[in-house]
């Protein structure tokens, strides 16, 4: 099979300005997909876009805050007008929030965590569902965390948001699997050297962790091999 096994396909990666999102965007671009890069910081997205172009790939940046009203719908409308479909949607953007006891969770921050990690994810699914259905093989991959299934002290807010995301995404997969070619999977990257990980474990040596490119290559391999709805890739 050609290394350009995603040629002609369009992929949207959220949280694509750094870490796992950026690495995955670059890996899928190497596989031939046109990548739609979204995150809040335009300058960081431009750097990822430049690396993709320098490697011979193609990408378009769409700087936006996923929690802003109507932004996701506008992006979906723009994608529909230009490409008419979406082949891959990777739900990667998330925020950690403060690691604190459940009894001490700040209400305002809790709302922000849920808004980005859950509510915005549902909005992405709702807006891009028609475009995924127009693909010959639409695929949605949602990035989770082990704390979504295995609760950990002080990780209640983030863990709850990921548990809810898994339920939401899995339900969507069940809804579309007999009505369309769309396939839905969950990715648990495990301990990876990212900025979020560094905030959670400030004393940890990042060189002892897997790197974002290792996760991105696993995602590319998963897409190349194919998967059925309900598939879960846990990298440990």
C-alpha positions, -999 to +999 in steps of 0.1 A: +000+000+000+012+035-009+026+057+019+001+082+005-028+061+017-048+092+027-044+110-006-075+129-015-088+129+020-095+158+043-087+156+080-095+181+108-073+180+139-082+201+169-056+213+193-032+211+164-007+238+175+015+215+195+020+181+212-001+152+200-023+173+178+006+189+159+024+156+155-007+138+143-015+166+118+020+162+104+018+124+102-015+125+084-002+151+060+027+128+052+001+101+044-014+124+018-043+140+036-051+177+034-050+189+070-073+215+086-054+228+117-074+244+144-063+258+178-064+292+195-030+305+186-025+314+150+013+318+152+017+283+165-006+269+138+014+287+112+046+269+124+029+235+121+015+245+086+050+255+075+065+222+086+038+203+067+044+224+035+081+220+039+077+182+040+056+183+008+021+181+024-008+205+024-027+222+052-050+250+060-051+268+093-083+278+111-074+297+143-104+296+167-115+292+203-137+261+202-157+274+232-168+305+213-204+305+201-210+297+164-173+293+156-175+256+150-206+259+128-189+285+107-159+263+103-181+234+092-199+256+067-165+267+052-154+230+050-186+220+033-183+248+008-147+241-001-144+203+002-180+190+005-169+163+030-147+155+059-129+121+060-112+123+095-121+142+126-097+140+155-111+154+187-078+163+205-083+197+220-087+197+258-077+215+290-065+200+322-077+225+348-064+226+383-056+193+400-076+196+432-099+176+455-135+173+442-147+193+472-124+222+462-131+224+425-136+260+414-170+264+398-159+288+371-129+267+361-151+235+362-174+252+337-144+260+314-132+224+316-166+210+307-172+236+280-140+227+261-136+190+269-173+180+265-197+206+252-174+218+224-168+182+214-205+176+210-208+207+189-180+195+167-197+161+162-230+179+155-216+203+130-193+178+111-216+147+112-231+155+078-197+159+063-184+127+078-214+109+064-205+123+029-171+106+031-167+071+017-151+062+050-155+089+076-136+083+108-138+100+142-110+096+168-115+111+202-085+115+225-091+105+261-071+097+293-069+067+315-084+088+344-117+087+324-120+050+333-098+048+364-105+077+388-075+092+404-074+115+434-073+152+425-081+144+388-119+145+393-127+174+370-105+163+341-113+127+346-151+133+347-149+153+315-130+125+297-154+098+311-183+118+297-165+124+264-160+086+260-197+080+267-208+107+243-185+096+215-193+059+220-230+067+218-225+086+185-207+056+171-236+033+179-260+058+163-242+060+130-227+025+126-256+009+108-266+040+089-234+052+074-197+042+068-186+064+097-163+046+122-156+059+157-126+051+179-111+063+212-074+069+217-058+068+251-022+080+244-009+073+279+020+092+294+033+115+267+057+144+267+033+173+263+028+207+279-003+193+296+016+165+311+044+189+322+018+210+341+004+179+358+038+165+367+062+195+368+091+174+382+090+147+356+118+142+331+101+144+297+129+123+281+115+093+301+081+096+283+069+086+249+071+115+224+041+129+206+054+115+172+051+080+187+014+086+193+009+102+159+025+072+141+002+049+160-028+070+149-016+068+113-011+031+115-046+027+130-061+046+101-041+027+075-051-007+090-087+004+095-109-001+126-145-008+135-167+014+157-159+008+194-122+003+188-100+016+216-063+022+212-045+025+246-008+031+242+001+029+279 
